[in-house]
Amino acid sequence: MRPSSRRWTAQRSRLTLSSSRPSASSPGRSASALRPAARSFSKRRRKEARAAYLFIAPGFALFALVILYPIVRAFQISLYHWSIVPGTSSDWVGFGNYSHAFHDPIFWRGLVNTAFYMAVTVPAQIVLGLVVAALLDARMPARALFRTLFYLPVVTSWVVVSLLFRYLFITDGGLINWVLHDATHVSSHNIDWLGQRWTAMTAIAILGVWKGIGWSMVIFLAALQGVPQELKEAAAVDGAKAWSRFRAVSLPAIRPVIAFVTVMLVIGGFNVFISVFLMTNGGPLDETQVLLTYMYRQAFSFLDFGYGSAISFTLTLIVFMLSIAQLRLFRRPAEAA
């Protein structure tokens, strides 16, 4: 080999070794190169966050004005013997209004009546709404007409249907008593449906079920139509009948929807007001009072806004705790773990 070739080979070897050695300054150079990119990414994220906050701000301001502020204000009023006369001071009572509620027999009667209404209407609306949704999900003639008919009570006015049901169940001249006493002679006398506690609450609960089935039906129908058809067909191939397919395929698939409907119906059950107010007005002798009608009476009939606010805040806490309990109850085992 020639001397020039040996020198070229040795020089190339040295260059290879020097390039393979780690450079002491390479981490510093790479870190310094990454800093501008990190700063640019962080700046872009801050800019996107500011834009998001700007879009959220109007909605949050409206939420704070119409939801958060009234809640805080109601809690503040509940701590006073509130006076609405201008120029007069309101006496601080602390939690005295809450203590008064816990020792008030009419408050507990209203709570029991509200719980009775909820216990009757919620399961009935869920079961009947699910049955109607399952029937309307199948192929049948005039399906659109039946959907409209079942949903029609939902869009009718609570005032109108409450006065209608009051006419149906009124003692003298009511349609129910005319059918039972005059037409069929099933009863020997006119029944005072709205003059007794449990018959009146039953009539009010029937109104709630009749008016609410359509809402549950629409939600369940949308959920059932979202169940994958492949699962139903696979179950049918395995020999599962219609009820088995519904129980093993459709019900587990719509479990989150059932949880949502249950929570919403419980909240609605505790907020019953118009039907009781128009059909019985809490009577006779406060026998059919529910929490909202009793709160309304204390606040706007007796002008005791402190006690009325305490009742409303107590109702809010009850509904909140029940909603949390229901969400935990309906949580899937994998989610709970």
C-alpha positions as CSV (number, residue, x, y, z in Angstrom):
1,M,0.0,0.0,0.0
2,R,1.3,3.5,-0.8
3,P,2.2,5.9,1.9
4,S,-0.5,8.4,0.8
5,S,-3.1,5.7,0.9
6,R,-2.0,4.7,4.5
7,R,-2.2,8.4,5.6
8,W,-5.7,8.8,4.1
9,T,-6.9,5.6,5.9
10,A,-5.5,6.7,9.2
11,Q,-7.0,10.2,8.9
12,R,-10.4,8.7,8.0
13,S,-10.2,6.4,11.1
14,R,-9.5,9.4,13.4
15,L,-12.4,11.3,11.9
16,T,-14.7,8.3,12.5
17,L,-13.6,7.9,16.1
18,S,-13.9,11.6,16.9
19,S,-17.5,11.7,15.4
20,S,-18.5,8.6,17.4
21,R,-17.4,10.1,20.7
22,P,-20.2,11.9,22.6
23,S,-19.7,15.6,22.6
24,A,-19.9,17.4,25.9
25,S,-21.7,20.3,24.5
26,S,-24.4,18.4,22.6
27,P,-26.9,18.1,25.5
28,G,-26.6,21.9,26.0
29,R,-27.1,22.6,22.4
30,S,-30.2,20.2,22.1
31,A,-31.7,21.7,25.3
32,S,-31.2,25.2,24.0
33,A,-32.7,24.2,20.7
34,L,-35.8,22.8,22.5
35,R,-36.4,25.9,24.7
36,P,-37.8,28.1,21.9
37,A,-40.1,25.3,20.8
38,A,-41.4,24.8,24.4
39,R,-41.9,28.5,24.8
40,S,-43.8,28.7,21.6
41,F,-46.0,25.7,22.6
42,S,-46.7,27.2,26.0
43,K,-47.5,30.6,24.4
44,R,-49.9,29.0,22.0
45,R,-51.6,27.1,24.8
46,R,-52.1,30.3,26.8
47,K,-53.5,32.0,23.8
48,E,-56.0,29.2,23.2
49,A,-56.9,29.2,26.9
50,R,-57.6,32.9,26.8
51,A,-59.8,32.5,23.7
52,A,-61.7,29.6,25.5
53,Y,-62.3,31.8,28.6
54,L,-63.6,34.6,26.4
55,F,-66.1,32.3,24.8
56,I,-67.1,30.9,28.2
57,A,-67.4,34.2,30.0
58,P,-70.8,35.3,28.7
59,G,-72.5,32.0,29.6
60,F,-70.8,31.9,33.0
61,A,-71.8,35.5,33.7
62,L,-75.5,34.6,32.9
63,F,-75.2,31.4,35.0
64,A,-73.8,33.4,37.9
65,L,-76.5,36.0,37.6
66,V,-79.5,33.7,37.4
67,I,-78.3,30.6,39.3
68,L,-75.3,31.2,41.6
69,Y,-76.4,34.6,43.0
70,P,-80.0,33.5,43.8
71,I,-78.6,30.5,45.6
72,V,-76.2,32.5,47.7
73,R,-78.9,35.2,48.3
74,A,-81.5,32.6,49.4
75,F,-79.0,31.0,51.9
76,Q,-78.3,34.5,53.3
77,I,-82.0,35.3,53.6
78,S,-82.6,31.9,55.4
79,L,-80.3,33.1,58.2
80,Y,-82.5,36.1,59.0
81,H,-86.0,36.8,60.1
82,W,-86.2,38.7,56.8
83,S,-88.2,41.9,56.6
84,I,-89.3,43.3,53.2
85,V,-90.3,46.7,54.6
86,P,-87.9,49.3,53.2
87,G,-85.7,50.9,55.9
88,T,-86.2,48.2,58.5
89,S,-83.5,45.8,59.6
90,S,-83.8,42.0,59.5
91,D,-83.1,40.1,62.7
92,W,-80.3,37.6,62.6
93,V,-81.5,34.1,63.6
94,G,-78.7,31.9,62.3
95,F,-79.9,28.4,61.7
96,G,-83.1,29.1,63.7
97,N,-85.2,28.8,60.5
98,Y,-83.7,25.4,59.8
99,S,-84.4,24.3,63.4
100,H,-88.0,25.5,63.0
101,A,-88.4,23.4,59.9
102,F,-87.1,20.3,61.6
103,H,-89.6,20.8,64.4
104,D,-92.5,21.8,62.1
105,P,-95.1,18.9,61.6
106,I,-96.4,20.5,58.4
107,F,-92.9,20.5,56.9
108,W,-92.5,16.8,57.6
109,R,-96.0,16.1,56.2
110,G,-95.0,18.0,53.1
111,L,-91.8,16.0,52.8
112,V,-93.7,12.7,53.2
113,N,-96.3,13.9,50.5
114,T,-93.5,14.9,48.2
115,A,-91.7,11.5,48.7
116,F,-95.0,9.7,48.1
117,Y,-95.5,11.6,44.8
118,M,-91.9,10.8,43.8
119,A,-92.2,7.1,44.8
120,V,-95.4,6.7,42.6
121,T,-94.5,8.8,39.6
122,V,-90.8,7.9,39.1
123,P,-91.1,4.1,38.8
124,A,-94.3,4.4,36.8
125,Q,-92.9,6.8,34.3
126,I,-89.7,4.7,33.9
127,V,-91.5,1.4,33.4
128,L,-94.4,2.7,31.2
129,G,-92.1,4.9,29.2
130,L,-89.7,2.0,28.6
131,V,-92.6,-0.3,27.6
132,V,-94.1,2.3,25.2
133,A,-90.6,3.0,23.7
134,A,-90.0,-0.7,23.1
135,L,-93.3,-1.1,21.4
136,L,-92.8,2.0,19.2
137,D,-89.2,0.9,18.3
138,A,-90.7,-2.2,16.6
139,R,-92.2,-2.1,13.1
140,M,-95.8,-1.2,13.4
141,P,-98.4,0.7,11.4
142,A,-99.1,4.4,12.3
143,R,-96.0,4.5,14.5
144,A,-95.5,8.2,13.9
145,L,-99.1,8.9,15.0
146,F,-98.7,6.9,18.2
147,R,-95.5,8.8,19.0
148,T,-97.3,12.1,18.6
149,L,-100.2,11.0,20.8
150,F,-98.0,9.8,23.6
151,Y,-95.9,12.9,23.5
152,L,-98.8,15.3,23.3
153,P,-99.4,15.6,27.1
154,V,-95.8,16.7,27.6
155,V,-96.3,19.8,25.6
156,T,-99.6,20.8,27.2
157,S,-99.7,23.4,29.9
158,W,-99.5,22.3,33.5
159,V,-102.2,24.8,34.4
160,V,-104.6,23.4,31.8
161,V,-104.2,19.7,32.6
162,S,-104.3,20.5,36.4
163,L,-107.6,22.2,36.0
164,L,-108.8,19.4,33.8
165,F,-107.9,16.8,36.4
166,R,-109.5,18.9,39.1
167,Y,-112.7,18.7,37.1
168,L,-112.4,15.0,36.7
169,F,-111.9,14.3,40.4
170,I,-114.1,17.0,41.9
171,T,-116.7,15.6,44.3
172,D,-120.0,17.0,42.9
173,G,-120.2,17.0,39.1
174,G,-116.8,15.4,38.5
175,L,-116.5,12.9,35.6
176,I,-115.0,10.1,37.8
177,N,-117.8,10.3,40.3
178,W,-120.4,10.4,37.5
179,V,-119.0,7.2,36.0
180,L,-118.7,5.4,39.4
181,H,-121.9,6.6,41.0
182,D,-124.4,7.7,38.3
183,A,-123.4,5.6,35.3
184,T,-122.2,2.3,36.6
185,H,-123.4,2.5,40.3
186,V,-120.1,1.0,41.4
187,S,-120.1,3.4,44.3
188,S,-123.1,4.2,46.5
189,H,-122.0,7.8,47.0
190,N,-119.8,10.5,45.5
191,I,-116.2,10.1,46.6
192,D,-114.4,13.1,48.0
193,W,-111.2,12.5,46.0
194,L,-109.6,15.9,46.6
195,G,-110.9,16.3,50.2
196,Q,-108.8,13.4,51.7
197,R,-105.0,13.3,51.9
198,W,-104.1,10.0,50.2
199,T,-106.9,10.0,47.5
200,A,-105.9,13.6,46.6
201,M,-102.2,12.7,46.4
202,T,-103.1,9.6,44.3
203,A,-105.0,11.8,41.9
204,I,-102.1,14.3,41.7
205,A,-99.7,11.4,41.1
206,I,-101.9,10.0,38.3
207,L,-101.7,13.4,36.6
208,G,-97.9,13.4,37.0
209,V,-97.6,9.9,35.4
210,W,-100.0,10.7,32.6
211,K,-98.1,13.9,31.7
212,G,-94.6,12.4,32.0
213,I,-94.8,9.1,30.1
214,G,-94.2,10.8,26.8
215,W,-91.0,12.5,27.9
216,S,-89.5,9.2,29.2
217,M,-90.7,7.5,26.0
218,V,-88.9,9.9,23.8
219,I,-85.6,9.5,25.7
220,F,-85.8,5.7,25.8
221,L,-86.8,5.5,22.2
222,A,-83.8,7.5,21.1
223,A,-81.6,5.2,23.3
224,L,-83.1,2.0,21.9
225,Q,-82.6,3.1,18.3
226,G,-78.9,3.7,19.2
227,V,-78.4,0.0,20.2
228,P,-76.2,-1.7,17.5
229,Q,-78.3,-3.9,15.3
230,E,-75.5,-6.4,15.0
231,L,-75.9,-7.3,18.7
232,K,-79.6,-8.0,18.3
233,E,-79.0,-10.1,15.2
234,A,-76.3,-12.1,16.9
235,A,-78.6,-12.8,19.9
236,A,-81.3,-13.8,17.5
237,V,-78.9,-16.2,15.7
238,D,-78.1,-17.8,19.1
239,G,-81.8,-18.5,19.5
240,A,-82.7,-15.6,21.9
241,K,-86.4,-14.6,21.9
242,A,-87.6,-11.0,21.8
243,W,-87.8,-10.6,25.6
244,S,-84.4,-12.2,26.1
245,R,-82.8,-9.9,23.5
246,F,-84.4,-6.9,25.2
247,R,-83.2,-8.0,28.6
248,A,-79.7,-9.1,27.7
249,V,-78.8,-6.7,24.9
250,S,-80.9,-3.6,24.9
251,L,-81.2,-2.9,28.7
252,P,-77.5,-3.1,29.4
253,A,-76.8,-0.9,26.4
254,I,-79.2,1.9,27.6
255,R,-78.1,1.7,31.3
256,P,-76.6,5.3,31.3
257,V,-79.8,6.6,29.8
258,I,-81.9,4.9,32.5
259,A,-79.7,6.6,35.1
260,F,-80.1,10.0,33.4
261,V,-83.9,9.6,33.2
262,T,-84.1,8.4,36.9
263,V,-82.1,11.4,38.2
264,M,-84.2,13.9,36.2
265,L,-87.5,12.3,37.2
266,V,-86.5,12.3,40.9
267,I,-85.6,16.0,40.6
268,G,-88.9,16.7,38.9
269,G,-90.8,14.7,41.5
270,F,-89.4,16.8,44.3
271,N,-90.3,20.0,42.4
272,V,-94.0,19.2,42.1
273,F,-95.9,22.4,42.6
274,I,-98.5,23.5,40.0
275,S,-100.7,20.5,40.1
276,V,-100.9,20.5,43.9
277,F,-101.4,24.3,44.0
278,L,-104.3,24.2,41.5
279,M,-106.0,21.0,42.5
280,T,-105.9,21.2,46.3
281,N,-103.9,24.3,47.2
282,G,-102.4,22.1,50.0
283,G,-105.8,21.5,51.6
284,P,-107.8,20.4,53.4
285,L,-106.0,21.6,56.6
286,D,-102.5,21.3,55.0
287,E,-103.1,17.6,54.4
288,T,-101.8,17.7,50.8
289,Q,-99.0,20.2,51.3
290,V,-95.8,19.4,49.5
291,L,-92.5,21.2,50.1
292,L,-92.8,23.7,47.3
293,T,-96.4,24.7,48.1
294,Y,-95.5,25.1,51.8
295,M,-92.5,27.2,50.9
296,Y,-94.6,29.3,48.6
297,R,-97.2,29.8,51.3
298,Q,-94.7,30.8,54.0
299,A,-92.9,33.2,51.6
300,F,-95.7,34.8,49.7
301,S,-98.8,34.4,51.9
302,F,-97.2,35.0,55.3
303,L,-94.3,37.0,54.0
304,D,-91.9,34.9,56.1
305,F,-89.1,34.9,53.4
306,G,-86.5,33.6,55.9
307,Y,-88.4,30.5,56.7
308,G,-89.4,30.0,53.0
309,S,-85.8,30.3,52.0
310,A,-84.7,27.7,54.6
311,I,-87.3,25.3,53.2
312,S,-86.1,25.8,49.7
313,F,-82.5,25.4,50.6
314,T,-83.3,22.2,52.6
315,L,-85.1,20.9,49.5
316,T,-82.1,21.7,47.4
317,L,-79.7,19.7,49.7
318,I,-82.1,16.7,49.7
319,V,-82.3,16.7,45.9
320,F,-78.5,17.1,45.6
321,M,-77.8,14.2,47.9
322,L,-80.3,12.0,46.2
323,S,-78.8,12.8,42.8
324,I,-75.3,11.9,44.0
325,A,-76.6,8.6,45.5
326,Q,-78.3,7.7,42.3
327,L,-75.3,8.4,40.2
328,R,-73.2,6.1,42.5
329,L,-75.8,3.4,42.4
330,F,-76.0,3.4,38.6
331,R,-72.2,3.5,38.2
332,R,-70.8,0.4,36.3
333,P,-68.6,-2.0,38.3
334,A,-65.6,-1.1,36.2
335,E,-66.2,2.6,36.8
336,A,-66.6,2.1,40.5
337,A,-63.3,0.2,40.7
